[in-house]
Amino acid sequence: MGRYFEENYSMLKHKLVEMGGLVQQVVSSSIKALSTNDMQLAQETIQDDERIDRLEVEIDELVLKLLALQQPMAIDLRFLITALKINNDLERMGDQATNVAQNVVLLQNFKFTSMNTDTDFRNMEQAVLKMVHETIDSFTTGNVELARGVIAHDDEVDDMNKQIIEKLVTHLREQTADADLCVALLLITRNLERIGDLCTNIAEDVIYYIEGKVVKHAHA
């Protein structure tokens, strides 16, 4: 493809790694803010969303330039198509993490009764963090087995989400004064579940890029 293509191809990979690292940091920070009730960390996490948005635009522009000017084939074409999809999912993952942080701030407006949010969310937080870490590793290293492992963990996070929703609904029936609190917590568990879904999307795209196999919906 020539030197121009190679230089920009390398730059694209570098920016994707940067994007992955930043998103992983934001997800981790939002979850830490939730588990430790750290308002300052939550606010910092919210502010980081702008950095993610700017990087997403840079990556999209670079991919489109390479597609338009170089007309790549085979695995190079698959990589560029995958890069667009992964970039979008990473940005959306950052949005979900920002939503968690925003709801952590919102929780300060409510008084707790008998609900222990740390107990409710701890297992789900750790499962989501593991998925995010392994997802980023899978696409930065091209490890398809790690990607398949991410996909396998999605059902676990979905089950945790359902369990938390059931607990919140039960609590709301018993403590109707906690309606606003329960809504905020329902949004948080939904945000965490969506991060898991986005990890699965990226893992599927990694497998497509490396092996040329479409596995979307195959595990449903």
Contacts in CASP RR format, 6 or more apart in sequence:
PFRMAT RR
TARGET T0000
AUTHOR 0000-0000-0000
METHOD contacts of the structure
MODEL  1
MGRYFEENYSMLKHKLVEMGGLVQQVVSSSIKALSTNDMQLAQETIQDDE
RIDRLEVEIDELVLKLLALQQPMAIDLRFLITALKINNDLERMGDQATNV
AQNVVLLQNFKFTSMNTDTDFRNMEQAVLKMVHETIDSFTTGNVELARGV
IAHDDEVDDMNKQIIEKLVTHLREQTADADLCVALLLITRNLERIGDLCT
NIAEDVIYYIEGKVVKHAHA
1 9 0 8 1.000
1 70 0 8 1.000
1 72 0 8 1.000
1 76 0 8 1.000
4 70 0 8 1.000
5 66 0 8 1.000
5 70 0 8 1.000
5 72 0 8 1.000
8 62 0 8 1.000
8 65 0 8 1.000
8 66 0 8 1.000
9 66 0 8 1.000
9 76 0 8 1.000
11 62 0 8 1.000
12 59 0 8 1.000
12 62 0 8 1.000
12 63 0 8 1.000
12 66 0 8 1.000
12 80 0 8 1.000
12 83 0 8 1.000
15 55 0 8 1.000
15 58 0 8 1.000
15 59 0 8 1.000
15 62 0 8 1.000
16 59 0 8 1.000
16 83 0 8 1.000
16 86 0 8 1.000
16 87 0 8 1.000
16 139 0 8 1.000
16 140 0 8 1.000
17 140 0 8 1.000
18 55 0 8 1.000
19 52 0 8 1.000
19 55 0 8 1.000
19 56 0 8 1.000
19 59 0 8 1.000
19 87 0 8 1.000
19 90 0 8 1.000
19 91 0 8 1.000
20 90 0 8 1.000
20 136 0 8 1.000
20 140 0 8 1.000
21 136 0 8 1.000
22 48 0 8 1.000
22 51 0 8 1.000
22 52 0 8 1.000
22 55 0 8 1.000
23 52 0 8 1.000
23 90 0 8 1.000
23 91 0 8 1.000
23 93 0 8 1.000
23 94 0 8 1.000
23 97 0 8 1.000
23 132 0 8 1.000
23 136 0 8 1.000
24 132 0 8 1.000
24 133 0 8 1.000
24 136 0 8 1.000
25 48 0 8 1.000
26 45 0 8 1.000
26 48 0 8 1.000
26 49 0 8 1.000
26 52 0 8 1.000
26 94 0 8 1.000
26 97 0 8 1.000
26 98 0 8 1.000
27 93 0 8 1.000
27 94 0 8 1.000
27 96 0 8 1.000
27 97 0 8 1.000
27 128 0 8 1.000
27 129 0 8 1.000
27 132 0 8 1.000
27 195 0 8 1.000
28 129 0 8 1.000
28 132 0 8 1.000
29 41 0 8 1.000
29 44 0 8 1.000
29 45 0 8 1.000
29 48 0 8 1.000
29 97 0 8 1.000
29 101 0 8 1.000
30 42 0 8 1.000
30 45 0 8 1.000
30 97 0 8 1.000
30 98 0 8 1.000
30 100 0 8 1.000
30 101 0 8 1.000
30 104 0 8 1.000
31 97 0 8 1.000
31 100 0 8 1.000
31 125 0 8 1.000
31 128 0 8 1.000
31 129 0 8 1.000
31 192 0 8 1.000
32 38 0 8 1.000
32 41 0 8 1.000
33 39 0 8 1.000
33 41 0 8 1.000
33 42 0 8 1.000
33 45 0 8 1.000
33 100 0 8 1.000
33 101 0 8 1.000
33 104 0 8 1.000
34 42 0 8 1.000
34 100 0 8 1.000
34 104 0 8 1.000
34 117 0 8 1.000
34 121 0 8 1.000
34 125 0 8 1.000
34 188 0 8 1.000
35 118 0 8 1.000
35 121 0 8 1.000
35 122 0 8 1.000
35 125 0 8 1.000
37 104 0 8 1.000
37 107 0 8 1.000
38 104 0 8 1.000
39 104 0 8 1.000
39 105 0 8 1.000
39 108 0 8 1.000
41 101 0 8 1.000
42 101 0 8 1.000
42 102 0 8 1.000
42 104 0 8 1.000
42 105 0 8 1.000
43 101 0 8 1.000
43 105 0 8 1.000
45 97 0 8 1.000
45 98 0 8 1.000
45 100 0 8 1.000
45 101 0 8 1.000
46 98 0 8 1.000
46 101 0 8 1.000
46 102 0 8 1.000
46 105 0 8 1.000
48 98 0 8 1.000
49 94 0 8 1.000
49 95 0 8 1.000
49 98 0 8 1.000
52 90 0 8 1.000
52 91 0 8 1.000
52 94 0 8 1.000
53 91 0 8 1.000
56 87 0 8 1.000
56 88 0 8 1.000
56 90 0 8 1.000
56 91 0 8 1.000
59 83 0 8 1.000
59 87 0 8 1.000
60 84 0 8 1.000
60 87 0 8 1.000
63 80 0 8 1.000
63 83 0 8 1.000
63 84 0 8 1.000
63 87 0 8 1.000
66 72 0 8 1.000
66 80 0 8 1.000
67 80 0 8 1.000
72 80 0 8 1.000
75 209 0 8 1.000
78 208 0 8 1.000
78 209 0 8 1.000
78 212 0 8 1.000
79 209 0 8 1.000
82 205 0 8 1.000
82 206 0 8 1.000
82 208 0 8 1.000
82 209 0 8 1.000
85 201 0 8 1.000
85 202 0 8 1.000
85 205 0 8 1.000
86 139 0 8 1.000
86 202 0 8 1.000
86 205 0 8 1.000
86 206 0 8 1.000
89 198 0 8 1.000
89 201 0 8 1.000
89 202 0 8 1.000
89 205 0 8 1.000
90 198 0 8 1.000
90 202 0 8 1.000
92 194 0 8 1.000
92 198 0 8 1.000
93 132 0 8 1.000
93 195 0 8 1.000
93 198 0 8 1.000
93 199 0 8 1.000
96 191 0 8 1.000
96 192 0 8 1.000
96 194 0 8 1.000
96 195 0 8 1.000
96 198 0 8 1.000
97 191 0 8 1.000
97 195 0 8 1.000
99 187 0 8 1.000
99 188 0 8 1.000
99 191 0 8 1.000
100 188 0 8 1.000
100 191 0 8 1.000
100 192 0 8 1.000
103 184 0 8 1.000
103 185 0 8 1.000
103 187 0 8 1.000
103 188 0 8 1.000
103 191 0 8 1.000
104 188 0 8 1.000
106 184 0 8 1.000
107 117 0 8 1.000
107 181 0 8 1.000
107 184 0 8 1.000
107 185 0 8 1.000
109 180 0 8 1.000
110 178 0 8 1.000
110 180 0 8 1.000
110 181 0 8 1.000
110 184 0 8 1.000
112 178 0 8 1.000
112 181 0 8 1.000
113 175 0 8 1.000
113 177 0 8 1.000
113 178 0 8 1.000
114 171 0 8 1.000
114 175 0 8 1.000
115 171 0 8 1.000
115 175 0 8 1.000
115 178 0 8 1.000
115 181 0 8 1.000
115 185 0 8 1.000
117 185 0 8 1.000
120 164 0 8 1.000
120 167 0 8 1.000
120 168 0 8 1.000
120 185 0 8 1.000
121 164 0 8 1.000
121 188 0 8 1.000
121 189 0 8 1.000
121 192 0 8 1.000
123 160 0 8 1.000
124 157 0 8 1.000
124 160 0 8 1.000
124 161 0 8 1.000
124 164 0 8 1.000
124 189 0 8 1.000
124 192 0 8 1.000
125 192 0 8 1.000
127 153 0 8 1.000
127 156 0 8 1.000
127 157 0 8 1.000
127 160 0 8 1.000
128 157 0 8 1.000
128 192 0 8 1.000
128 195 0 8 1.000
128 196 0 8 1.000
128 199 0 8 1.000
130 153 0 8 1.000
131 150 0 8 1.000
131 153 0 8 1.000
131 154 0 8 1.000
131 157 0 8 1.000
131 195 0 8 1.000
131 196 0 8 1.000
131 199 0 8 1.000
131 200 0 8 1.000
132 195 0 8 1.000
132 196 0 8 1.000
132 199 0 8 1.000
134 146 0 8 1.000
134 149 0 8 1.000
134 150 0 8 1.000
134 153 0 8 1.000
134 199 0 8 1.000
135 147 0 8 1.000
135 150 0 8 1.000
135 199 0 8 1.000
135 202 0 8 1.000
135 203 0 8 1.000
137 143 0 8 1.000
137 146 0 8 1.000
138 144 0 8 1.000
138 146 0 8 1.000
138 147 0 8 1.000
138 150 0 8 1.000
138 202 0 8 1.000
138 203 0 8 1.000
138 206 0 8 1.000
139 147 0 8 1.000
139 202 0 8 1.000
139 205 0 8 1.000
139 206 0 8 1.000
139 209 0 8 1.000
142 206 0 8 1.000
142 209 0 8 1.000
142 210 0 8 1.000
143 206 0 8 1.000
144 206 0 8 1.000
144 207 0 8 1.000
144 210 0 8 1.000
144 211 0 8 1.000
147 202 0 8 1.000
147 203 0 8 1.000
147 204 0 8 1.000
147 206 0 8 1.000
147 207 0 8 1.000
148 203 0 8 1.000
148 207 0 8 1.000
149 203 0 8 1.000
150 199 0 8 1.000
150 200 0 8 1.000
150 202 0 8 1.000
150 203 0 8 1.000
151 200 0 8 1.000
151 203 0 8 1.000
151 204 0 8 1.000
151 215 0 8 1.000
151 219 0 8 1.000
152 219 0 8 1.000
154 196 0 8 1.000
154 197 0 8 1.000
154 199 0 8 1.000
154 200 0 8 1.000
154 219 0 8 1.000
157 192 0 8 1.000
157 193 0 8 1.000
157 196 0 8 1.000
158 193 0 8 1.000
161 189 0 8 1.000
161 190 0 8 1.000
161 192 0 8 1.000
161 193 0 8 1.000
164 185 0 8 1.000
164 189 0 8 1.000
165 186 0 8 1.000
165 189 0 8 1.000
168 182 0 8 1.000
168 185 0 8 1.000
168 186 0 8 1.000
168 189 0 8 1.000
169 182 0 8 1.000
171 178 0 8 1.000
171 182 0 8 1.000
172 178 0 8 1.000
172 179 0 8 1.000
172 182 0 8 1.000
204 214 0 8 1.000
204 215 0 8 1.000
204 216 0 8 1.000
207 213 0 8 1.000
207 215 0 8 1.000
208 214 0 8 1.000
208 215 0 8 1.000
END
